[in-house]
Amino acid sequence: MDLGFGGEVAEFYQRYRRGYPPAVFDALADAFALTPQDTVVDLGCGTGQLTLPIAARVRAVVGVDPEPDMLVLARRAAGERQVGNVSWLLGADTDVPALGALLGGGTVGAVTVGQALHWMDHDALFPRLRPLFRAGGGVAVVTNGTPLWLQDTGWSRALRGVLERWRGVELHRSCGTDDASQRRYRDSLVAAGYDVGATTVDYTAELSLDELVGGVYSVFSVDTLPAPEQRSEFSARIRRALHPETRFREHVRVTVLVGRL
Ligand SMILES: C[S@@+](CC[C@H](N)C(=O)[O-])C[C@H]1O[C@@H](n2cnc3c(N)ncnc32)[C@H](O)[C@@H]1O
């Protein structure tokens, strides 16, 4: 399963992808009444943006991802941060039944899916998860803000222009953050028999040009990432298009859509 998240993309992801503010973890803990006895599964864990902070609140976490390079970096970060209660599993949404066989039914407080559901078949996933959960447990679909090039600011529109010219394609996919995707996820949770609720966490962040370019690299796939020798030209184009701004403010809305049993 090669989704293009390997190699340097994983490195850019770990270095530049924004994590989640503490209020998101409070919302998850509240939604599922998580305790230090609980087990959480983080599906599509990437380099551990959700996995590592939530591990501080529960007994054990299983981080699951189909991209080995993401898992290697996540595991290394856990070691550096002395997080000792996460197991890392190479796998995908389709491996949930095997995970259920390992953990046992009715044992999981929450399955989190952080900025990854758009890679999965959510209509198949939500029913498949149900046997895992203890009473009051459930699934949280967490989306981490509108992509950098689709925001309602001058710099974001200018960035989009540069990226579209570079790639030669229109960029409109919002990776599950848009209202229509949220409605589809909600309807799918209801159809699978979950009680559904949602919380949003809003904050403002400021990025340097390097952080902006790094954030863009983290969403390229391995085969579309500018080659190392093209990167100074790539960031020069962005710098010229966004001139004279050198700091970029973004409004980030994190949505936590929860389905509880
Ligand atoms: C955009 S990253 C999100 C990483 C992290 N959860 C976060 O919140 O930033 C998407 C991750 O989903 C993983 N992924 C893609 N398809 C998947 C699937 N079918 N099942 C599980 N994970 C998948 C990718 O390998 C990648 O690490």
The ligand as a MOL file (V3000), in Angstrom:
LIG
                    3D

  0  0  0     0  0            999 V3000
M  V30 BEGIN CTAB
M  V30 COUNTS 27 29 0 0 0
M  V30 BEGIN ATOM
M  V30 1 C -2.5490 13.3280 6.8930 0
M  V30 2 S -1.8460 11.9920 7.8180 0 CHG=1
M  V30 3 C -2.5520 12.2010 9.4350 0
M  V30 4 C -1.5920 11.8690 10.5250 0
M  V30 5 C -2.0520 12.1690 11.9460 0
M  V30 6 N -3.1350 11.2970 12.3660 0
M  V30 7 C -2.4840 13.6100 12.1430 0
M  V30 8 O -3.5130 13.8250 12.7770 0
M  V30 9 O -1.7750 14.5340 11.7020 0 CHG=-1
M  V30 10 C -2.7950 10.6380 7.1620 0
M  V30 11 C -2.2370 9.2850 7.6060 0
M  V30 12 O -3.2160 8.3000 7.2650 0
M  V30 13 C -2.5300 7.1570 6.8540 0
M  V30 14 N -3.4440 6.3350 6.0550 0
M  V30 15 C -3.6850 6.4190 4.7410 0
M  V30 16 N -4.5820 5.4830 4.3740 0
M  V30 17 C -4.9230 4.8060 5.4960 0
M  V30 18 C -5.7950 3.6990 5.7590 0
M  V30 19 N -6.5130 3.1320 4.7760 0
M  V30 20 N -5.8920 3.2450 7.0200 0
M  V30 21 C -5.1690 3.8190 8.0130 0
M  V30 22 N -4.3320 4.8700 7.8060 0
M  V30 23 C -4.2060 5.3530 6.5750 0
M  V30 24 C -1.3300 7.6840 6.0800 0
M  V30 25 O -0.2830 6.7410 5.9540 0
M  V30 26 C -0.9380 8.9010 6.9290 0
M  V30 27 O 0.0340 8.5870 7.8760 0
M  V30 END ATOM
M  V30 BEGIN BOND
M  V30 1 1 1 2
M  V30 2 1 2 3
M  V30 3 1 2 10
M  V30 4 1 3 4
M  V30 5 1 4 5
M  V30 6 1 5 6
M  V30 7 1 5 7
M  V30 8 2 7 8
M  V30 9 1 7 9
M  V30 10 1 10 11
M  V30 11 1 11 12
M  V30 12 1 11 26
M  V30 13 1 12 13
M  V30 14 1 13 14
M  V30 15 1 13 24
M  V30 16 1 14 15
M  V30 17 1 14 23
M  V30 18 2 15 16
M  V30 19 1 16 17
M  V30 20 1 17 18
M  V30 21 2 17 23
M  V30 22 1 18 19
M  V30 23 2 18 20
M  V30 24 1 20 21
M  V30 25 2 21 22
M  V30 26 1 22 23
M  V30 27 1 24 25
M  V30 28 1 24 26
M  V30 29 1 26 27
M  V30 END BOND
M  V30 END CTAB
M  END
